[in-house]
């Protein structure tokens, strides 16, 4: 009976070690996904004084200014002020 208990304990221990090792050596499959973010530089409203923004690519834009109101890269210069400076 004592021998049977010893064998049973060895079996239980051995089974536990096998399960522990298989848990350690099991690798998890990691799935990585990438999402392409489409950038729109016009979302920050760079064109001032009623200028219209046109997206050229993810990083570049062009402002079309109302010539009676403003001019400049971002329509930031008032036409009225420019006329006064002349």
C-alpha positions in Angstrom: 0.0 0.0 0.0 2.9 2.3 0.8 4.4 1.6 -2.5 1.2 2.4 -4.2 0.9 5.7 -2.5 4.4 6.6 -3.4 3.8 5.7 -7.0 0.5 7.6 -7.0 2.3 10.7 -5.6 5.0 10.4 -8.2 2.4 10.1 -10.9 0.5 13.2 -9.6 3.8 15.1 -9.3 4.9 14.0 -12.8 1.5 15.0 -14.3 1.7 18.4 -12.6 5.3 19.0 -14.0 4.2 18.0 -17.5 1.2 20.4 -17.3 3.4 23.1 -15.9 6.0 22.6 -18.7 3.4 22.6 -21.4 1.9 25.8 -20.0 5.4 27.4 -20.1 6.3 26.2 -23.6 3.0 27.0 -25.2 3.3 30.1 -27.3 0.5 32.5 -27.9 -0.2 33.6 -31.4 -0.3 37.4 -31.5 -2.2 39.0 -34.3 -1.1 42.5 -35.2 -3.3 44.7 -37.3 -2.3 48.1 -38.7 -4.7 50.8 -39.5 -3.9 53.4 -42.1 -4.7 56.8 -40.9 -5.7 59.2 -43.6 -4.4 62.7 -42.7 -6.2 65.8 -43.8 -4.3 69.0 -43.2 -7.4 71.0 -43.9 -9.0 69.6 -40.7 -7.1 72.2 -38.7 -8.7 75.0 -40.8 -5.5 76.7 -41.8 -7.1 79.1 -44.2 -8.2 82.4 -42.6 -10.7 85.1 -43.6 -13.1 82.9 -45.6 -10.3 81.2 -47.5 -11.0 77.8 -49.0 -8.7 74.9 -48.1 -7.8 72.3 -50.7 -6.0 69.1 -49.6 -3.1 68.2 -51.9 -1.9 65.1 -50.0 -1.6 63.9 -46.4 0.6 66.8 -45.4 0.1 69.6 -47.9 -2.8 72.0 -48.6 -3.5 75.1 -50.6 -5.6 78.0 -49.6 -7.7 79.9 -52.2 -8.4 83.3 -50.8 -11.2 85.7 -51.7 -9.2 88.4 -53.5 -11.5 91.1 -52.2 -10.8 90.2 -48.6 -7.3 88.7 -48.1 -4.2 87.2 -49.6 -1.2 85.2 -48.4 -0.3 81.5 -48.0 -3.1 81.1 -45.4 -5.2 84.1 -46.5 -3.8 85.8 -43.3 -3.1 89.2 -44.8 -6.1 91.5 -45.1 -6.5 93.3 -48.4 -7.8 96.4 -46.7 -4.7 96.8 -44.5 -2.5 96.3 -47.5 -4.3 99.0 -49.4 -3.9 101.4 -46.5 -0.1 100.7 -46.4 0.3 101.7 -50.1 
